[in-house]
């Protein structure tokens, strides 16, 4: 798995992205929005 967003300790929200075999886990999120919302993505 790949972690992105703010550090886990600083995150307000921790989001686990789940995908099927026919889809991709690679989603483009705006870096500024991720920082603003304090998101930690796995």
C-alpha positions in Angstrom: 0.0 0.0 0.0 1.0 3.6 -0.4 0.5 6.4 2.2 0.0 10.1 1.2 -1.3 13.3 2.6 -0.3 14.8 6.0 1.6 12.7 8.6 -0.6 10.1 10.3 -0.1 11.8 13.7 -1.3 15.2 12.4 -4.3 14.0 10.4 -7.9 14.9 11.4 -9.2 12.2 9.0 -7.7 8.9 8.0 -9.1 7.5 4.7 -8.5 4.0 3.3 -9.1 3.8 -0.4 -10.6 0.5 -1.5 -10.7 -0.6 -5.2 -11.6 -3.7 -7.1 -9.5 -5.6 -9.7 -10.9 -3.6 -12.6 -10.2 -0.1 -11.1 -7.2 1.8 -10.0 -6.2 3.0 -6.5 -4.4 5.9 -8.1 -6.6 9.0 -7.6 -5.5 12.5 -8.0 -6.4 14.7 -5.1 -5.5 18.4 -4.9 -2.5 18.7 -2.6 -3.7 22.0 -1.2 -7.1 20.5 -0.3 -5.5 17.4 1.3 -3.3 19.7 3.4 -6.3 22.1 4.2 -8.5 19.2 5.3 -5.6 17.4 7.1 -6.2 14.1 5.3 -4.1 11.0 5.6 -4.7 8.6 2.7 -3.8 4.9 2.6 
